[in-house]
Amino acid sequence: MRIALDVMGGDIAPAQNLLGAKQALALFPQIERLYLVGPEATVREEMAKHGLQDARCEIVNAPDIVLMTDSAVKSVRQKKNSSINVSVELVKQGTADAVVSAGHTGAAVASSTLKLRTLEGVERAGIACPMPNLVNDTCHLMDAGANVDSRPIHLFHYAIMGSIYRQFMLGVENPVIGLLSNGEEEGKGNELTRDVTELLRASRLNFRGNVEGRDIFLNAVDVAICDGFVGNVFLKGAEGLSKAMFTLIKQEVSASLRYKLGGLLIKPAIKRVQHRGSYEAVGGSPLLGVNGITIIAHGSSSPFAIQNAIRVATEAVKHRINARIQEEIARYLPVGG
């Protein structure tokens, strides 16, 4: 397998990307080639600093840098030699099988969509973001921010793609699909959710019906679908709540000696909880629906998170996720017509 890594993507690039690459190469012998995409001099310097000498690495020069303030579409057109654009181009050319980036999400989505195009029958690609779930370990929220405006057919395709991803990547038989809404009752929601419900009811998908935000964490739902605006607001809210809760716990534990002693006793359990709910363990979110494999990692990804994002990329290639999505979408084309 050949993976292109956007070395300059992320809040603390390039260090965390190269350290993550080093860890991934040590763990995953199936990686035949890892393309390290970024300004050549910078990449070489950082490789030497971190002792990355694996013969499977190949530097691909990409001198332009996409800033977080850059427009997503303009970054594709005006910074053609950026690390994300060159990484996606390697996939387009067939040189790489997948791209991993912790950089500008909008740029990664725009570059992948414009260069790779969508799979036949898929109108819009969507980000499938894994969320912690007490029943199923994770629930994939889709779309988590690729498209803020969606039509019913787009959400219907998200359901199909999310179901395929859960089935083949995670071994979930007959994944449960929920439609994120403001109530579980039939008929709740807006015009978009009501129209999507009709499509899902008529399909062969295991559609549970409407689900509320809490169900993503608490109940047996494998995929929760929504438009990218709702999904991204939900995702950012969940991240903020998680940080706030752990900060409050730390503040309370520090309030007295007795609490500090108790905190030492439960510290291992708290760390395990943090690990279960952390984006670092899951690695990255696939952009499903593009004609290639694009894995989007969190901007604050640690080397461990990058290692896991690369792992997710190799697994998506191994399980032929795009071919399986293409096959399933084709069965439903009359519904989407």
Buried (B, 14 or more C-beta within 10 A) or exposed (E): BBBBBBBBBBEEBBBBBBBBBBBBBEEBEEBEBBBBBBBBEBBBEBBEEBEBEBEBBEBBBBBBBBEEEBBBBEBBEEBEEBBBBBBBBBBBEEBBBBBBBBBBBBBBBBBBBBBBBBBEBBBBBBBBBBBBBEBBEBBBBBBBBBBEEBBBBBBBBBBBBBBBBBBBBBEBEEBBBBBBBEEBEEEBBEEBBBBBBEBBEEBEBBBBBBBBBEBBBEBEBBBBBBBBBBBBBBBEEBBEEBEEEBEEBEEEBEEEEEEEEEBEEEEEEBEEBEEBBBBBBBBBBBBBBBBBBBBBBBBBBBBBBBBBBBBBBBBBBEBEBBEBBBEBBEEBEEEBE
